[in-house]
Amino acid sequence: MARCGAGLCCCCCCGERESRTPEELTILGETHEEEDEILPRKDYESLDYDRCINDPYLEILESMDNKKAQRYEAVKWVLVFAIGVCTGLVGLFVDFFVRLFTQLKFQVVQSSVEECTEKGCLALSLLELLGFNLTFVFLASLLVLIQPVAAGSGIPEIKCYLNGVKVPGVVRLRTVVCKATGVLFSVAGGLFVGKEGPMIHSGAVVGAGLPQFQSISLRKIQFNFPYFRSDRDKRDFVSAGAAAGVAAAFGAPIGGTLFSLEEGSSFWNQGLTWKVLFCSMAATFTLNFFRSGIQFGSWGSFQLPGLLNFGEFKCSESDKKCHLWTAVDLGFFILMGIVGGLLGATFNCLNKRLAKYRMRNVHPKPKLVRVLESLLVSLTTTVMVFVASMVLGECRQMSSSRHSGNDSLSLQDVSEDVNSSIKTFFCPNETYNDMATLFFNPQESAILQLFHQDGTFSPVTLSLFFLLYFLLSCWTYGISVPSGLFVPSLLCGAAFGRLVANLLKSYMGLDHIYSGTFALIGAAAFLGGVVRMTISLTVILIESTNEITYGLPIMITLMVAKWTGDFFNKGIYDIHVNLRGVPLLEWETEVEMDKLRASDIMEPNLTYVYPHTRIQSLVSILRTTVHHAFPVVTENRGNEREFMKGNQLISNNIKFKKSSILTRAGEQRKRSQSMKSYPSSELRNMCDEHIATEEPPEKEDLLQQMLERRYTPYPSLYPDQSPSEEWTMEERFRPLTFHGLILRSQLVTLLDRGVCYSESQSSASQPRLSHAEMSEDYPRYPDIHDLDLTLLNPRMIVDVTPYMNPSPFTVSPNTHVSQVFNLFRTMGLRHLPVVNAVGEVVGIITRHNLTHEFLQARLRQHYQTI
């Protein structure tokens, strides 16, 4: 069996862990050396975004008229709207219970602290707070044990899915249930995480599952809806769902659309843009309608557009000198962008080291250790928050927050009044605790405090709060709980911005500056330095503030933060994608890679099938390989002498095949060994016997054969005539004419349904499967090892020509790598055959052949040969 590295697609692990070399262990991400980079793993499957134009698909096109096409398009719009509504309801569910649990916790703790401050029993208040937080975090960790892919924000996984990589379990119903339920426990448990990030993952799962009208978790709930049963259609709905998640989280439908375009989808079209925007609008207004009605009792008023609302930025009418920002402030904003990029790069570097430590020391251990780690983080966070509020917080006069210039803003249009969230913990009457005001409030309320309260926090408090939040949020992101990163980054950056504003006012005498603007710019700088988003994040912040005048400073700050951070490392999501070993394809290759050609990076060891193949050979191929697609070829036996007579082009192609001679020659022996496990006794007996090589049939008139057999335009060659030791060099290099590409799932479906014909019959007598029957088992096709093939005659023949893709994208061996990369990525391909000038397939290119690490290795080999 060929190695995993010789796959025609993203194949699964071979399973031979005990015989893997150190290089293979490194490729699989199992290296134990601290400084080694984790190379892309090869057990991640690719998704079939390229449409297979075979006979069943053409039958659908022939039966579809304009009215059916319009109905089909109308169903898409209805489903897109339903995805937006359901995503908004998921956000409503998360927000409602987060508020319920948080208010319950803070009410109990606040009354206990006020009572114990006088009686001296603050240890009891701390134990109560620990009881709430540890219980909530424990429940969140248990949900992640049920569905491990529910951990984290889910943005890296969705980004991989939209890039064309299948992450197991990422869009299952059980995932969204564990994600949505777990994140409300994580946030209510006092961890420095946000609920907005997981909303993106939740929306993507809704987009993937709702149009299918069935679920693997709920097998009894199934409807006869055979449409949109392909990775290509599901990708579009996932894009819409991810955008709806952003729109519901921030009340930013345009920002959600741009997020799906910038950070998510690798393949886009004009029609999809309008559907994604419509889905985002539906999610925003669904969440706005219900939240406004539940919180204010004013149904239909639409006062709360998203889970996170930044409120209205405006100066007090009594302060005539105040301006939101001026041209002079742009210089400070650029400096804040540089500092934000540096802080973001530091955050990403520390989090990457923590993630590597978890991969080596936590993940290999029993799953209970991950729960204990989450509880340890919760315990540490709770103790530090309580102690910092009690020891490091300053007691300040209450009047400073009510009558200080432009700062006593009554924000009736946001989630709650800013002044009502002031905490008086550990302070005498008429004073409040500035540190507790930030720590003992929901994160959204703390952000509003930093945006809209001036003179409330001292520079010392802001510095300590920023340091604690920076370190604890960096430690928290990556543990086994559902967690988002947007809100912690915004809160941390807002504290940094307010600190800058306070210093400018105190030491430079710039009393005209508006502190809320600097808090917003600081939040944008830090978040941009961490996630490295530009266009979508700019629009999200503008829509969240409802202030278009902030567009230019936010854009400049994000650009500077991204450029500064990119000088040191990648964004946090790209880092976690690389740590997982996912073969993610970037937007373009480096210029230096054009020194390579398709022949330098392709996989020459091919496992192929013939247009008419015996069942015994198909079962052998499927059981002894892990490839997900196979070239359909014929051997030009009648023309091979003319091909080999001094033809320079063919002679040059020999070098592409020398490395595959042993593979092709030994292929039959390996197949015969696996055939002994075939359930048919007839085939087992036949495998133990010596099969004589049949004489090649006399040359036939192919045109006459095509006229006689409508569905047999190819010679009926049998793959049991495999290479033997007696073959001459010309026979070994027999040309393989390329006719198409067929997927493993298609072959398994044909065998499962018994689609074949006998030697005495014509291939026209073979049963025909419709497109709906071919995709009935999507997305989880049966495994070849699980099929009951006892009723099939191994000598029967399968005609694969009606079901293969006869016109896939192909490239020549001399194509430059940049052209190959652009074709592969923009078309959403999974396999790219390399075909020479005479129609012979000489290799195949998959996602792993285009990863940055693979291209770098081949470029080093290229320099060595020079």
SEBA-456627 format. One record per residue (C-alpha): residue in one letter; x, y negated, z negated. Coordinates in pm, whole numbers, plus 50000, padded with zeros to 5 digits. Layout:
N
   residu      c1      c2      c3
        A       X       Y       Z
...
END
This chain:
866
   residu      c1      c2      c3
        M   50000   50000   50000
        A   50130   49657   50084
        R   50229   49427   49804
        C   50000   49152   49685
        G   50229   48902   49852
        A   50162   49063   50188
        G   49789   49003   50174
        L   49579   48864   50453
        C   49401   48651   50198
        C   49403   48568   49831
        C   49408   48921   49700
        C   49364   49069   49358
        C   49647   49192   49144
        C   49784   49524   49249
        G   49767   49646   48893
        E   50121   49783   48881
        R   50235   49568   48590
        E   50497   49810   48473
        S   50680   49797   48807
        R   50670   49424   48869
        T   50994   49242   48923
        P   51079   48923   48729
        E   51003   48727   49046
        E   50657   48880   49068
        L   50594   48811   48700
        T   50687   48450   48758
        I   50450   48425   49054
        L   50170   48568   48843
        G   50229   48312   48571
        E   50353   48570   48321
        T   50699   48428   48275
        H   50821   48396   47919
        E   51089   48140   47981
        E   50995   47800   47846
        E   51143   47588   48121
        D   51024   47796   48417
        E   50747   47649   48625
        I   50445   47869   48675
        L   50409   47954   49042
        P   50069   48003   49207
        R   49917   48338   49122
        K   49796   48568   49395
        D   49494   48717   49223
        Y   49275   48414   49291
        E   49042   48477   49581
        S   48961   48219   49843
        L   48610   48124   49944
        D   48474   48178   50295
        Y   48397   47823   50397
        D   48447   47895   50766
        R   48124   48002   50934
        C   48127   48349   51091
        I   47966   48315   51435
        N   47876   48680   51487
        D   47574   48847   51647
        P   47346   48834   51336
        Y   47415   48463   51301
        L   47352   48401   51670
        E   47018   48579   51641
        I   46916   48323   51379
        L   47020   48037   51604
        E   46824   48181   51895
        S   46510   48211   51686
        M   46539   47859   51542
        D   46360   47574   51715
        N   46338   47207   51620
        K   46050   47258   51378
        K   46229   47535   51191
        A   46546   47327   51176
        Q   46350   47035   51029
        R   46189   47261   50769
        Y   46531   47402   50685
        E   46666   47049   50636
        A   46361   46950   50429
        V   46422   47246   50197
        K   46777   47122   50148
        W   46654   46780   50041
        V   46406   46933   49798
        L   46677   47150   49646
        V   46915   46854   49619
        F   46648   46657   49434
        A   46579   46955   49205
        I   46951   46986   49127
        G   46961   46620   49024
        V   46654   46653   48804
        C   46783   46969   48634
        T   47124   46812   48575
        G   46956   46512   48412
        L   46757   46745   48187
        V   47076   46925   48085
        G   47226   46589   47992
        L   46912   46503   47795
        F   46936   46832   47605
        V   47300   46772   47514
        D   47246   46409   47415
        F   46939   46480   47202
        F   47099   46749   46990
        V   47433   46567   46961
        R   47247   46268   46818
        L   47038   46488   46592
        F   47331   46679   46444
        T   47556   46372   46420
        Q   47294   46162   46243
        L   47222   46446   46002
        K   47590   46487   45921
        F   47666   46117   45879
        Q   47356   46054   45668
        V   47450   46328   45423
        V   47817   46230   45412
        Q   47746   45857   45385
        S   47512   45897   45089
        S   47761   46131   44925
        V   48051   45889   44977
        E   47855   45594   44840
        E   47758   45794   44535
        C   48097   45952   44477
        T   48286   45625   44520
        E   48148   45519   44184
        K   48159   45860   44016
        G   48503   45962   44147
        C   48394   46280   44325
        L   48519   46202   44675
        A   48661   46555   44702
        L   48302   46680   44710
        S   48223   46442   44997
        L   48522   46572   45186
        L   48407   46931   45135
        E   48061   46843   45268
        L   48214   46686   45577
        L   48439   46990   45623
        G   48139   47219   45590
        F   47953   47045   45871
        N   48250   47014   46105
        L   48389   47364   46058
        T   48045   47521   46107
        F   47983   47333   46431
        V   48330   47403   46569
        F   48302   47771   46477
        L   47979   47799   46675
        A   48139   47624   46972
        S   48434   47866   46963
        L   48203   48167   46949
        L   48027   48049   47264
        V   48362   48025   47441
        L   48439   48384   47338
        I   48119   48486   47516
        Q   48221   48298   47833
        P   48590   48196   47829
        V   48558   47978   48140
        A   48329   47747   47938
        A   48631   47611   47750
        G   48765   47266   47832
        S   48599   47006   48049
        G   48550   47230   48353
        I   48671   46961   48593
        P   48988   47155   48691
        E   48780   47465   48765
        I   48527   47276   48976
        K   48808   47099   49157
        C   48955   47440   49242
        Y   48619   47572   49359
        L   48562   47278   49591
        N   48918   47314   49717
        G   48834   47667   49830
        V   48949   47883   49536
        K   48712   48118   49359
        V   48758   48098   48982
        P   48581   48399   48824
        G   48261   48307   48640
        V   48292   47934   48698
        V   47938   47883   48837
        R   47739   48145   48648
        L   47424   48079   48447
        R   47587   48209   48131
        T   47863   47955   48182
        V   47632   47654   48184
        V   47441   47781   47881
        C   47760   47828   47679
        K   47902   47501   47812
        A   47604   47280   47736
        T   47538   47438   47398
        G   47903   47453   47299
        V   47985   47092   47384
        L   47709   46957   47160
        F   47860   47156   46872
        S   48210   47036   46960
        V   48108   46670   46961
        A   47888   46703   46653
        G   48176   46885   46482
        G   48387   46571   46477
        L   48648   46686   46729
        F   48802   46415   46945
        V   48626   46537   47259
        G   48355   46399   47483
        K   48033   46538   47623
        E   48058   46350   47953
        G   48330   46570   48112
        P   48142   46900   48068
        M   47839   46738   48230
        I   48027   46756   48560
        H   48078   47129   48519
        S   47717   47179   48413
        G   47587   46992   48716
        A   47808   47198   48946
        V   47673   47523   48798
        V   47316   47401   48845
        G   47400   47315   49206
        A   47548   47658   49268
        G   47272   47863   49107
        L   46946   47684   49173
        P   46939   47728   49555
        Q   47006   48101   49516
        F   46682   48169   49327
        Q   46846   48457   49146
        S   47094   48517   48868
        I   47323   48800   48772
        S   47262   48726   48404
        L   46884   48743   48459
        R   46852   49021   48713
        K   46473   49043   48676
        I   46431   48686   48799
        Q   46471   48716   49174
        F   46287   48560   49465
        N   46289   48652   49829
        F   46482   48347   49945
        P   46751   48462   50192
        Y   46872   48112   50280
        F   47189   47933   50171
        R   47354   48268   50096
        S   47709   48167   50187
        D   48008   47996   50031
        R   47974   47714   50281
        D   47621   47619   50174
        K   47697   47673   49807
        R   47996   47438   49834
        D   47770   47152   49945
        F   47530   47208   49657
        V   47817   47230   49408
        S   47946   46897   49538
        A   47603   46744   49482
        G   47577   46896   49134
        A   47920   46769   49028
        A   47830   46418   49145
        A   47500   46441   48957
        G   47691   46531   48642
        V   47903   46217   48668
        A   47596   46008   48744
        A   47412   46143   48439
        A   47713   46094   48213
        F   47787   45732   48303
        G   47473   45612   48477
        A   47683   45568   48791
        P   47531   45740   49098
        I   47769   45574   49343
        G   48066   45654   49120
        G   47950   46015   49101
        T   47937   46038   49479
        L   48287   45895   49509
        F   48413   46127   49233
        S   48290   46430   49425
        L   48461   46296   49736
        E   48790   46189   49575
        E   48856   46452   49311
        G   48634   46740   49413
        S   48547   46828   49768
        S   48825   46905   50011
        F   48581   46922   50303
        W   48326   46651   50368
        N   48083   46534   50633
        Q   47858   46238   50681
        G   47535   46424   50620
        L   47657   46552   50287
        T   47728   46198   50163
        W   47363   46097   50173
        K   47247   46417   50003
        V   47504   46382   49724
        L   47403   46020   49661
        F   47036   46118   49652
        C   47113   46395   49403
        S   47308   46151   49185
        M   47022   45903   49189
        A   46777   46176   49086
        A   46998   46277   48792
        T   47045   45918   48677
        F   46679   45824   48682
        T   46566   46154   48528
        L   46796   46104   48231
        N   46710   45733   48210
        F   46337   45799   48212
        F   46339   46052   47930
        R   46603   45884   47711
        S   46427   45547   47731
        G   46095   45704   47647
        I   46227   45914   47358
        Q   46441   45645   47191
        F   46235   45332   47257
        G   45889   45479   47318
        S   45876   45281   47640
        W   45821   45538   47910
        G   45917   45414   48253
        S   46125   45119   48127
        F   46462   45270   48235
        Q   46680   45105   47968
        L   46942   45381   47919
        P   47094   45482   48255
        G   47360   45724   48125
        L   47492   45911   47825
        L   47762   45645   47789
        N   47662   45282   47826
        F   47916   45003   47785
        G   47660   44733   47719
        E   47650   44380   47855
        F   47969   44174   47861
        K   47899   43804   47809
        C   48036   43514   47613
        S   47846   43342   47340
        E   47653   43036   47451
        S   47811   42832   47169
        D   48165   42896   47300
        K   48203   42684   47612
        K   48574   42769   47658
        C   48518   43143   47676
        H   48551   43324   48010
        L   48529   43696   48076
        W   48865   43676   48252
        T   49078   43427   48443
        A   49347   43447   48709
        V   49614   43409   48440
        D   49487   43722   48271
        L   49571   43931   48580
        G   49938   43926   48479
        F   49850   44075   48140
        F   49627   44330   48310
        I   49917   44445   48532
        L   50139   44486   48226
        M   49862   44678   48051
        G   49837   44901   48359
        I   50209   44979   48337
        V   50185   45057   47966
        G   49869   45262   48027
        G   50050   45467   48293
        L   50339   45530   48053
        L   50103   45629   47773
        G   49909   45856   48009
        A   50227   46023   48132
        T   50332   46080   47769
        F   49990   46222   47687
        N   50006   46460   47984
        C   50361   46570   47902
        L   50274   46652   47541
        N   49952   46828   47639
        K   50137   47035   47901
        R   50386   47155   47641
        L   50103   47242   47405
        A   49924   47432   47682
        K   50238   47632   47760
        Y   50280   47710   47393
        R   49919   47835   47378
        M   49975   48051   47687
        R   50275   48220   47527
        N   50172   48245   47162
        V   49794   48213   47130
        H   49624   48357   47439
        P   49806   48696   47436
        K   49684   48757   47080
        P   49334   48872   46979
        K   49054   48631   47061
        L   48995   48562   46694
        V   49323   48369   46690
        R   49174   48116   46933
        V   48883   48062   46696
        L   49124   48012   46407
        E   49318   47757   46611
        S   49000   47562   46679
        L   48913   47569   46310
        L   49266   47452   46223
        V   49231   47155   46459
        S   48890   47073   46311
        L   49024   47099   45955
        T   49322   46875   46030
        T   49111   46619   46216
        T   48851   46600   45940
        V   49106   46558   45660
        M   49306   46296   45846
        V   48993   46096   45939
        F   48869   46101   45579
        V   49204   46015   45425
        A   49279   45744   45684
        S   48943   45580   45623
        M   48992   45594   45248
        V   49360   45491   45229
        L   49447   45302   45548
        G   49121   45116   45611
        E   49096   44748   45525
        C   48798   44598   45343
        R   48696   44288   45537
        Q   48430   44029   45479
        M   48096   44113   45632
        S   48049   43758   45763
        S   48345   43789   46002
        S   48145   44024   46221
        R   47832   43816   46220
        H   47943   43456   46265
        S   48271   43479   46447
        G   48255   43277   46766
        N   48137   43480   47061
        D   48107   43810   46888
        S   47779   43865   46712
        L   47607   44013   47017
        S   47267   44162   46966
        L   47280   44449   47218
        Q   46919   44558   47233
        D   46971   44717   47572
        V   47226   44973   47454
        S   47198   45284   47241
        E   47203   45097   46907
        D   47286   44758   46761
        V   47659   44709   46715
        N   47625   44547   46375
        S   47414   44835   46243
        S   47708   45076   46290
        I   47938   44894   46046
        K   48045   45126   45760
        T   48108   45011   45405
        F   48287   45328   45292
        F   48525   45286   44996
        C   48472   44907   44993
        P   48294   44675   44744
        N   47978   44481   44820
        E   47970   44228   45106
        T   48269   44399   45269
        Y   48308   44679   45519
        N   48578   44933   45609
        D   48715   44865   45956
        M   48883   45207   45987
        A   48571   45394   45875
        T   48364   45188   46119
        L   48561   45351   46402
        F   48596   45702   46260
        F   48255   45757   46097
        N   48048   45665   46401
        P   47973   45850   46724
        Q   48240   45783   46982
        E   47999   45584   47199
        S   47924   45352   46907
        A   48295   45310   46836
        I   48353   45211   47199
        L   48075   44952   47175
        Q   48236   44817   46859
        L   48566   44770   47039
        F   48400   44618   47343
        H   48158   44380   47176
        Q   48281   44296   46824
        D   48551   44033   46789
        G   48760   43976   46480
        T   48638   44300   46323
        F   48957   44507   46331
        S   49304   44410   46213
        P   49610   44485   46428
        V   49731   44736   46169
        T   49401   44923   46178
        L   49396   44928   46558
        S   49757   45053   46574
        L   49696   45335   46325
        F   49367   45429   46488
        F   49529   45441   46833
        L   49818   45656   46707
        L   49594   45905   46525
        Y   49347   45928   46810
        F   49623   45968   47067
        L   49790   46258   46886
        L   49475   46438   46773
        S   49298   46414   47108
        C   49613   46542   47280
        W   49621   46839   47042
        T   49249   46904   47078
        Y   49228   46913   47458
        G   49299   47272   47551
        I   49163   47461   47251
        S   48888   47718   47300
        V   48588   47487   47280
        P   48395   47298   47549
        S   48554   46955   47552
        G   48570   46647   47767
        L   48850   46395   47798
        F   48682   46085   47938
        V   48539   45941   47616
        P   48844   46008   47394
        S   49064   45844   47657
        L   48828   45546   47684
        L   48817   45505   47307
        C   49193   45536   47272
        G   49251   45288   47554
        A   48990   45046   47416
        A   49178   45036   47086
        F   49497   44964   47277
        G   49326   44681   47469
        R   49180   44526   47155
        L   49522   44542   46995
        V   49670   44350   47288
        A   49392   44089   47265
        N   49448   44043   46892
        L   49822   43999   46939
        L   49771   43745   47219
        K   49532   43548   47002
        S   49746   43563   46690
        Y   50096   43510   46831
        M   50040   43327   47160
        G   49744   43111   47066
        L   49530   43225   47360
        D   49197   43170   47189
        H   49005   43151   47518
        I   49050   43516   47608
        Y   48757   43753   47570
        S   48857   44052   47360
        G   48596   44278   47514
        T   48752   44236   47857
        F   49093   44340   47727
        A   48935   44640   47554
        L   48773   44744   47884
        I   49097   44698   48079
        G   49288   44892   47814
        A   49036   45176   47840
        A   49072   45177   48218
        A   49454   45168   48197
        F   49480   45461   47959
        L   49215   45672   48130
        G   49371   45601   48469
        G   49714   45696   48335
        V   49577   46030   48214
        V   49349   46142   48500
        R   49506   45938   48788
        M   49172   45853   48947
        T   49133   45529   49142
        I   48830   45468   49365
        S   48571   45672   49178
        L   48686   45556   48835
        T   48673   45192   48947
        V   48312   45225   49060
        I   48216   45427   48750
        L   48347   45154   48518
        I   48184   44878   48722
        E   47848   45055   48720
        S   47879   45129   48348
        T   47946   44764   48265
        N   47696   44629   48521
        E   47946   44349   48586
        I   48078   44323   48941
        T   48328   44052   48844
        Y   48532   44320   48670
        G   48594   44497   49002
        L   48926   44333   49088
        P   49098   44360   48746
        I   48982   44720   48700
        M   49105   44815   49046
        I   49445   44652   48999
        T   49487   44808   48655
        L   49399   45158   48776
        M   49632   45135   49075
        V   49924   45022   48861
        A   49851   45288   48598
        K   49838   45561   48862
        W   50161   45453   49032
        T   50340   45433   48699
        G   50214   45770   48578
        D   50283   45946   48910
        F   50647   45849   48875
        F   50675   46090   48581
        N   50417   46369   48624
        K   50078   46461   48767
        G   49732   46393   48633
        I   49601   46601   48345
        Y   49362   46801   48564
        D   49630   46884   48821
        I   49861   46991   48539
        H   49607   47239   48403
        V   49537   47367   48754
        N   49908   47438   48800
        L   49931   47603   48458
        R   49656   47841   48560
        G   49852   47928   48872
        V   49567   47834   49104
        P   49685   47796   49467
        L   49542   47447   49511
        L   49614   47276   49842
        E   49705   46908   49828
        W   49583   46650   50078
        E   49889   46680   50301
        T   50236   46832   50319
        E   50568   46658   50288
        V   50734   46528   50603
        E   51028   46761   50550
        M   50803   47065   50588
        D   50770   47003   50962
        K   51106   47173   51002
        L   50911   47497   50957
        R   50687   47665   51213
        A   50393   47900   51177
        S   50623   48195   51244
        D   50832   48095   50940
        I   50548   48104   50689
        M   50308   48366   50830
        E   50265   48716   50692
        P   50376   48961   50966
        N   50273   49286   50787
        L   49925   49335   50923
        T   49660   49587   50836
        Y   49421   49598   51129
        V   49109   49776   51246
        Y   48987   49873   51590
        P   48657   49765   51747
        H   48533   50124   51711
        T   48677   50283   51398
        R   48604   50609   51224
        I   48452   50598   50878
        Q   48746   50793   50738
        S   48986   50522   50853
        L   48770   50236   50726
        V   48739   50394   50383
        S   49114   50459   50380
        I   49194   50099   50475
        L   48959   49953   50216
        R   49082   50182   49939
        T   49452   50139   50001
        T   49464   49765   50059
        V   49343   49458   49873
        H   49311   49237   50178
        H   48986   49049   50227
        A   48998   49027   50605
        F   49137   49237   50887
        P   49222   49150   51248
        V   49023   49346   51502
        V   49266   49460   51772
        T   49307   49697   52064
        E   49628   49856   52189
        N   49696   49788   52556
        R   49832   50134   52633
        G   49774   50107   53004
        N   49963   49780   53030
        E   50238   49833   52778
        R   50509   49910   53034
        E   50444   49588   53217
        F   50451   49407   52886
        M   50791   49548   52795
        K   50966   49507   53133
        G   51212   49230   53062
        N   50943   48994   52951
        Q   51133   48737   52750
        L   50823   48617   52568
        I   50740   48965   52450
        S   51101   49025   52353
        N   51093   48718   52135
        N   50784   48851   51964
        I   50966   49167   51861
        K   51131   48981   51575
        F   50788   48915   51429
        K   50721   49287   51420
        K   51049   49437   51307
        S   50964   49377   50945
        S   50630   49552   50987
        I   50742   49874   51158
        L   50779   50063   50833
        T   50449   49934   50707
        R   50263   50047   51018
        A   50449   50379   51037
        G   50388   50463   50671
        E   50034   50334   50664
        Q   49875   50661   50769
        R   50057   50864   50503
        K   49930   50635   50230
        R   49582   50646   50374
        S   49584   51025   50380
        Q   49680   51037   50013
        S   49392   50811   49918
        M   49147   51005   50132
        K   49175   51300   49893
        S   48958   51102   49652
        Y   48693   51060   49918
        P   48378   51236   49797
        S   48324   51427   50121
        S   48462   51781   50107
        E   48489   51783   50486
        L   48724   51487   50476
        R   48928   51627   50187
        N   48992   51948   50379
        M   49079   51754   50689
        C   49330   51535   50504
        D   49515   51839   50381
        E   49557   51964   50736
        H   49787   51833   51003
        I   49601   51618   51250
        A   49748   51647   51592
        T   49796   51328   51785
        E   49539   51303   52059
        E   49651   51229   52407
        P   49566   50878   52517
        P   49264   50879   52742
        E   49297   50805   53105
        K   49269   50445   53207
        E   48906   50345   53256
        D   48743   50064   53437
        L   48678   49825   53148
        L   48442   49610   53353
        Q   48226   49914   53433
        Q   48235   50014   53066
        M   48116   49671   52963
        L   47827   49695   53208
        E   47728   50040   53085
        R   47763   49968   52715
        R   47627   49632   52621
        Y   47771   49635   52270
        T   48102   49800   52356
        P   48324   49551   52539
        Y   48639   49709   52395
        P   48810   50047   52445
        S   48710   50315   52196
        L   49049   50371   52039
        Y   49075   50568   51719
        P   49309   50459   51439
        D   49390   50814   51339
        Q   49639   50797   51628
        S   49888   50622   51405
        P   50260   50568   51474
        S   50472   50882   51450
        E   50844   50948   51435
        E   50841   51081   51793
        W   50723   50749   51935
        T   50965   50552   52144
        M   51058   50192   52077
        E   50807   50079   52339
        E   50535   50278   52170
        R   50622   50131   51833
        F   50597   49778   51974
        R   50271   49846   52151
        P   50090   49509   52188
        L   49795   49448   51958
        T   49548   49233   52147
        F   49352   49014   51908
        H   48972   49015   51942
        G   48841   48876   51615
        L   48842   48887   51236
        I   48618   49088   51005
        L   48585   49049   50629
        R   48614   49320   50368
        S   48265   49236   50243
        Q   48125   49295   50590
        L   48294   49635   50622
        V   48174   49743   50279
        T   47819   49635   50365
        L   47828   49837   50689
        L   47946   50148   50503
        D   47697   50097   50222
        R   47407   50082   50468
        G   47534   50364   50687
        V   47580   50160   51003
        C   47756   50402   51240
        Y   47712   50631   51537
        S   47844   50975   51634
        E   48097   51059   51901
        S   47827   51206   52121
        Q   47626   50886   52115
        S   47669   50538   52254
        S   47747   50249   52023
        A   47413   50099   52131
        S   47245   50362   51913
        Q   47413   50219   51602
        P   47164   50056   51361
        R   47161   49677   51368
        L   47168   49463   51055
        S   47022   49116   51039
        H   47197   48817   50885
        A   46975   48841   50578
        E   47065   49207   50529
        M   47435   49133   50567
        S   47420   48863   50299
        E   47171   49033   50067
        D   47438   49127   49811
        Y   47599   48781   49811
        P   47790   48664   49611
        R   47898   48995   49459
        Y   47930   49259   49725
        P   47971   49622   49613
        D   48319   49756   49563
        I   48441   50029   49795
        H   48535   50248   49497
        D   48177   50230   49364
        L   48003   50338   49684
        D   47848   50683   49714
        L   47968   50795   50057
        T   47890   51166   50022
        L   47615   51149   50284
        L   47837   50991   50550
        N   48021   51201   50803
        P   48384   51081   50802
        R   48406   51150   51177
        M   48130   50902   51251
        I   48232   50576   51419
        V   48152   50219   51317
        D   48123   49953   51584
        V   48243   49635   51408
        T   48224   49406   51711
        P   47871   49269   51645
        Y   47970   49165   51290
        M   48321   49030   51333
        N   48402   48666   51397
        P   48507   48674   51764
        S   48630   48313   51774
        P   48818   48221   51457
        F   49066   47937   51450
        T   49411   48053   51564
        V   49755   47896   51605
        S   50062   47988   51804
        P   50387   48095   51634
        N   50553   47765   51730
        T   50294   47539   51563
        H   50442   47296   51312
        V   50351   47343   50947
        S   50182   47003   50919
        Q   49945   47098   51201
        V   49876   47435   51042
        F   49813   47271   50704
        N   49577   47007   50838
        L   49378   47262   51038
        F   49357   47501   50744
        R   49250   47242   50489
        T   49017   47025   50691
        M   48831   47321   50838
        G   48807   47501   50506
        L   48969   47817   50634
        R   49055   48132   50446
        H   49252   48314   50715
        L   49440   48169   51010
        P   49565   48432   51259
        V   49885   48361   51450
        V   49842   48466   51814
        N   50109   48443   52080
        A   50071   48331   52441
        V   49956   48672   52565
        G   49682   48716   52305
        E   49875   48942   52065
        V   49830   48886   51692
        V   50173   48861   51529
        G   50083   48744   51180
        I   49832   48569   50962
        I   49842   48264   50736
        T   49644   48232   50413
        R   49620   47981   50130
        H   49923   48122   49951
        N   50138   48067   50258
        L   50061   47694   50239
        T   50113   47623   49869
        H   50386   47376   49784
        E   50595   47637   49604
        F   50581   47883   49893
        L   50673   47618   50149
        Q   50963   47500   49934
        A   51098   47857   49915
        R   51071   47903   50292
        L   51237   47566   50350
        R   51532   47675   50135
        Q   51558   47992   50343
        H   51548   47780   50656
        Y   51843   47572   50537
        Q   52037   47885   50442
        T   51995   48033   50789
        I   52114   47708   50944
END
